[in-house]
């Protein structure tokens, strides 16, 4: 597939990394020749130096013949203009990054009148991920599927865990609930485990279950945390803005620490939260505002280094739940090694949304549709949600034990109407089902790829 990416910043780089790995023909465009050249050298893609809103530059990049044009520059307006011009030139599909909260109500108009196939908002995606984590604080990361009825929760096995030394067979026998340990991160390796897998300290387990059974599983693991109430947020970023919009519908009580007076005034006028104009990097300020008594601390400023520092301080004073926003993806592993377990990256979330869109367009058979793709286990594996729209020869109606999925692939859930099935070998996939698959080192464009 011929794809043009306009904007070679961190988001453009993350998207380029994902799509180039999947074998697409990528052209990157940016006025910053150095940033463009770096991406070209790193991922072996073609580069064009220039303004992506220029017709001549778009033609030089091949936008007139491209299947997809993605505009992710720092300017919402430039992104919209690039995509509109690319569609006029002949591009089949266009995706624009639109971050300004004031444009939220115009999204539908943009898609129709301006010929945008999709608009993406990294900060809003990050806010939704944080909100899910706050709803289930026991998990370091939580993804939901089948319209929220199924959860995939990640958590680390600590030194006091009652699960250490046990096999997955033994866990299934002891715990009277329906769950599936669908993947394990051990060091840098992702494992799709068999029933004989022995759990060790330091393993990160990916557990699939219904919301009720997920809660019961965490209680059995001895790490269940009751629902959060009081939240302290460092930084009045766009992510904070979108998160406050989500918190309005909940029972959370929040306080925002922000040193910019204008941001403080705007946020306090829009949301029902306490907003303090102060320097949240100072330990005395954090202690004075009650960080030691808060249920959760969210470091959501636009400065990764400050987020990391205040997060480590929050951990040191015993805050039960700490979530850290990291914009530079190359820092994620370092911050996790420093003990920051819940890390959110807007760039990573954006790449996942675009990957879902691209794979859906590649699979044009019409008998299935990719509903969502989530990067899990430090982005070393994927969870793919697929809706089965019609009968598929060789797949539907056949017991899973006879399908024999390929190595590195596991069917972790089947949603059949109102029934959620954590599958066994005797279960089958039927027309109308939603199937969730975990894949490690295997690219899934279609349900047919599991074999």
ZAMARGU-4260 file (C-alpha; in steps of 0.2 Angstrom, whole numbers, plus 5000, padded with zeros to 4 digits):
<rodrens>
0) 5000/5000/5000 | 5007/5017/4995 | 5006/5029/5011 | 5011/5047/5013 | 5015/5053/5030
5) 5016/5072/5032 | 5025/5077/5048 | 5041/5069/5054 | 5039/5073/5073 | 5037/5060/5086
10) 5019/5055/5081 | 5025/5054/5062 | 5040/5043/5067 | 5029/5031/5078 | 5017/5029/5063
15) 5031/5027/5051 | 5039/5014/5062 | 5023/5003/5063 | 5018/5004/5045 | 5036/5002/5037
20) 5037/4986/5048 | 5022/4979/5039 | 5029/4981/5022 | 5020/4997/5015 | 5028/5009/5003
25) 5030/5025/5014 | 5035/5042/5009 | 5038/5055/5023 | 5036/5074/5020 | 5043/5088/5031
30) 5050/5105/5030 | 5063/5100/5043 | 5075/5091/5032 | 5085/5084/5046 | 5070/5076/5054
35) 5064/5069/5037 | 5082/5062/5033 | 5083/5054/5050 | 5066/5044/5047 | 5072/5040/5029
40) 5089/5032/5036 | 5081/5023/5051 | 5066/5015/5042 | 5072/5015/5024 | 5058/5025/5017
45) 5057/5039/5004 | 5058/5057/5009 | 5052/5074/5002 | 5058/5090/5009 | 5045/5104/5009
50) 5028/5110/5015 | 5015/5096/5014 | 5001/5109/5011 | 5010/5113/4994 | 5002/5105/4979
55) 5019/5103/4971 | 5026/5095/4986 | 5011/5083/4987 | 5013/5078/4969 | 5031/5075/4972
60) 5027/5064/4987 | 5015/5054/4976 | 4999/5060/4986 | 4989/5060/4970 | 4991/5041/4968
65) 4993/5036/4986 | 4980/5025/4994 | 4982/5034/5011 | 4989/5051/5016 | 4991/5054/5035
70) 4994/5072/5041 | 5002/5074/5058 | 5011/5090/5059 | 5010/5102/5074 | 4996/5112/5066
75) 4978/5106/5066 | 4974/5118/5052 | 4989/5112/5041 | 4984/5094/5043 | 4966/5098/5038
80) 4972/5108/5023 | 4985/5094/5018 | 4972/5081/5018 | 4959/5091/5009 | 4971/5095/4995
85) 4977/5077/4994 | 4959/5071/4991 | 4957/5083/4978 | 4973/5077/4969 | 4967/5059/4970
90) 4972/5051/4986 | 4960/5037/4991 | 4959/5040/5010 | 4966/5054/5022 | 4969/5055/5040
95) 4972/5071/5050 | 4978/5074/5067 | 4966/5086/5076 | 4971/5091/5094 | 4962/5107/5098
100) 4947/5103/5110 | 4937/5117/5102 | 4937/5107/5085 | 4929/5092/5094 | 4911/5097/5089
105) 4917/5100/5071 | 4924/5082/5068 | 4909/5076/5059 | 4908/5091/5047 | 4927/5089/5044
110) 4925/5071/5039 | 4911/5074/5027 | 4913/5092/5019 | 4932/5091/5020 | 4934/5073/5013
115) 4943/5067/5029 | 4942/5048/5031 | 4947/5049/5049 | 4952/5062/5062 | 4964/5057/5076
120) 4967/5065/5093 | 4982/5058/5103 | 4978/5067/5119 | 4960/5061/5119 | 4965/5043/5116
125) 4978/5045/5131 | 4965/5052/5142 | 4953/5038/5138 | 4967/5025/5143 | 4970/5034/5159
130) 4952/5034/5163 | 4951/5016/5161 | 4966/5013/5172 | 4958/5024/5186 | 4942/5013/5185
135) 4952/4998/5188 | 4968/5003/5198 | 4975/4986/5201 | 4980/4985/5183 | 4996/4993/5176
140) 4987/4993/5159 | 4969/4989/5155 | 4961/4987/5138 | 4943/4983/5135 | 4934/4974/5121
145) 4917/4969/5115 | 4910/4986/5120 | 4917/4985/5138 | 4911/4968/5142 | 4928/4960/5142
150) 4944/4966/5149 | 4963/4962/5146 | 4972/4968/5162 | 4991/4968/5164 | 5000/4966/5181
155) 5017/4962/5187 | 5020/4947/5199 | 5028/4954/5215 | 5039/4945/5227 | 5024/4941/5239
160) 5012/4935/5226 | 5003/4919/5230 | 5004/4914/5211 | 5023/4912/5211 | 5029/4894/5207
165) 5011/4889/5201 | 5007/4883/5184 | 4992/4890/5174 | 4984/4873/5176 | 4985/4874/5195
170) 4978/4892/5194 | 4963/4887/5184 | 4960/4872/5196 | 4961/4883/5212 | 4951/4899/5206
175) 4933/4896/5203 | 4931/4909/5189 | 4932/4911/5171 | 4949/4919/5165 | 4963/4916/5153
180) 4981/4921/5156 | 4983/4925/5137 | 5001/4932/5137 | 5016/4934/5148 | 5030/4947/5147
185) 5046/4939/5155 | 5060/4951/5153 | 5060/4957/5135 | 5051/4941/5129 | 5033/4939/5126
190) 5026/4922/5128 | 5009/4914/5123 | 5009/4902/5138 | 5003/4884/5139 | 4994/4877/5154
195) 5011/4870/5161 | 5019/4888/5161 | 5026/4891/5179 | 5024/4909/5185 | 5039/4918/5192
200) 5042/4934/5201 | 5044/4949/5189 | 5032/4941/5176 | 5019/4953/5169 | 5003/4943/5166
205) 4990/4948/5153 | 4973/4942/5160 | 4957/4941/5150 | 4940/4940/5159 | 4924/4949/5162
210) 4924/4964/5173 | 4917/4954/5188 | 4930/4940/5186 | 4944/4952/5183 | 4940/4959/5200
215) 4939/4942/5208 | 4956/4937/5200 | 4965/4952/5207 | 4958/4949/5224 | 4965/4931/5223
220) 4981/4938/5218 | 4981/4949/5233 | 4983/4965/5224 | 4965/4971/5222 | 4963/4990/5226
225) 4947/4998/5230 | 4940/5011/5218 | 4949/5027/5219 | 4941/5043/5225 | 4954/5057/5227
230) 4966/5061/5212 | 4980/5074/5211 | 4985/5079/5194 | 5002/5087/5189 | 5000/5098/5174
235) 4986/5106/5165 | 4990/5099/5148 | 4978/5094/5134 | 4977/5076/5141 | 4972/5084/5158
240) 4958/5094/5149 | 4951/5079/5140 | 4952/5068/5156 | 4943/5081/5166 | 4929/5080/5153
245) 4928/5061/5156 | 4929/5063/5175 | 4914/5074/5175 | 4903/5059/5173 | 4911/5050/5188
250) 4913/5051/5206 | 4931/5056/5206 | 4937/5071/5215 | 4952/5079/5208 | 4964/5093/5210
255) 4976/5100/5196 | 4993/5108/5200 | 4998/5120/5186 | 5010/5135/5186 | 5002/5144/5171
260) 4989/5156/5177 | 4980/5157/5160 | 4978/5138/5160 | 4972/5138/5178 | 4959/5151/5174
265) 4952/5142/5159 | 4952/5125/5167 | 4943/5131/5183 | 4930/5140/5172 | 4926/5124/5162
270) 4927/5110/5175 | 4921/5106/5192 | 4938/5103/5200 | 4951/5112/5211 | 4964/5120/5201
275) 4980/5127/5210 | 4992/5139/5202 | 5008/5132/5209 | 5024/5124/5205 | 5020/5105/5206
280) 5038/5099/5204 | 5042/5106/5222 | 5041/5092/5235 | 5035/5104/5249 | 5021/5110/5238
285) 5016/5092/5234 | 5016/5087/5253 | 5007/5103/5258 | 4993/5099/5245 | 4991/5081/5252
290) 5000/5070/5240 | 5003/5057/5254 | 4984/5055/5257 | 4979/5055/5238 | 4972/5039/5230
295) 4981/5042/5214 | 4994/5054/5206 | 4994/5058/5188 | 5009/5066/5180 | 5002/5074/5164
300) 5012/5089/5160 | 5020/5091/5143 | 5038/5089/5150 | 5043/5070/5151 | 5057/5073/5163
305) 5046/5083/5176 | 5033/5069/5174 | 5046/5056/5178 | 5053/5065/5193 | 5036/5069/5202
310) 5030/5051/5198 | 5045/5044/5207 | 5042/5055/5222 | 5024/5050/5222 | 5029/5032/5223
315) 5042/5035/5236 | 5028/5043/5248 | 5017/5028/5245 | 5003/5034/5233 | 4994/5018/5228
320) 4992/5022/5210 | 5004/5033/5199 | 5001/5036/5181 | 5014/5045/5170 | 5012/5053/5153
325) 5027/5050/5142 | 5028/5059/5125 | 5045/5053/5119 | 5043/5035/5116 | 5061/5031/5118
330) 5060/5035/5136 | 5047/5023/5141 | 5058/5008/5144 | 5069/5018/5155 | 5055/5025/5166
335) 5048/5008/5168 | 5064/5002/5174 | 5064/5016/5187 | 5048/5008/5195 | 5035/5018/5185
340) 5023/5004/5180 | 5008/5014/5173 | 5015/5023/5158 | 5004/5031/5145 | 5010/5037/5128
345) 4998/5047/5116 | 5010/5043/5101 | 5008/5024/5104 | 4989/5026/5105 | 4988/5035/5089
350) 4999/5023/5080 | 4987/5009/5085 | 4971/5018/5079 | 4980/5021/5062 | 4986/5003/5061
355) 4968/4997/5064 | 4962/5008/5050 | 4975/5002/5037 | 4973/4984/5041 | 4954/4986/5039
360) 4956/4993/5022 | 4968/4980/5017 | 4955/4966/5021 | 4941/4970/5009 | 4933/4953/5008
365) 4917/4960/5017 | 4915/4944/5028 | 4924/4952/5043 | 4929/4969/5050 | 4943/4974/5062
370) 4935/4983/5076 | 4951/4988/5086 | 4969/4984/5088 | 4978/4987/5105 | 4997/4986/5108
375) 5000/4976/5124 | 5015/4969/5134 | 5026/4985/5131 | 5020/4985/5113 | 5028/4968/5109
380) 5011/4960/5106 | 4994/4965/5099 | 4976/4961/5104 | 4965/4962/5089 | 4946/4963/5090
385) 4937/4956/5074 | 4918/4956/5070 | 4913/4940/5060 | 4900/4947/5048 | 4897/4931/5037
390) 4901/4913/5037 | 4920/4909/5033 | 4924/4893/5025 | 4937/4883/5036 | 4934/4894/5051
395) 4916/4896/5057 | 4907/4882/5064 | 4923/4872/5068 | 4929/4868/5085 | 4944/4878/5090
400) 4954/4862/5094 | 4953/4857/5076 | 4958/4875/5069 | 4975/4873/5077 | 4980/4892/5077
405) 4998/4895/5072 | 5012/4898/5084 | 5011/4915/5093 | 4992/4916/5091 | 4979/4914/5104
410) 4960/4916/5103 | 4956/4924/5120 | 4938/4928/5119 | 4922/4925/5109 | 4907/4937/5111
415) 4891/4928/5105 | 4876/4940/5106 | 4875/4943/5125 | 4886/4929/5130 | 4905/4931/5134
420) 4915/4915/5131 | 4932/4912/5137 | 4935/4899/5125 | 4940/4880/5126 | 4944/4868/5112
425) 4926/4864/5110 | 4920/4881/5107 | 4916/4888/5089 | 4916/4904/5080 | 4900/4909/5072
430) 4893/4922/5060 | 4889/4938/5071 | 4902/4934/5084 | 4916/4946/5090 | 4932/4937/5092
435) 4947/4944/5101 | 4965/4937/5096 | 4982/4940/5105 | 4997/4939/5093 | 5015/4939/5096
440) 5027/4941/5081 | 5013/4938/5069 | 5004/4951/5059 | 4985/4948/5059 | 4976/4957/5045
445) 4961/4945/5044 | 4954/4931/5055 | 4960/4919/5041 | 4978/4924/5047 | 4977/4914/5063
450) 4980/4897/5054
</rodrens>
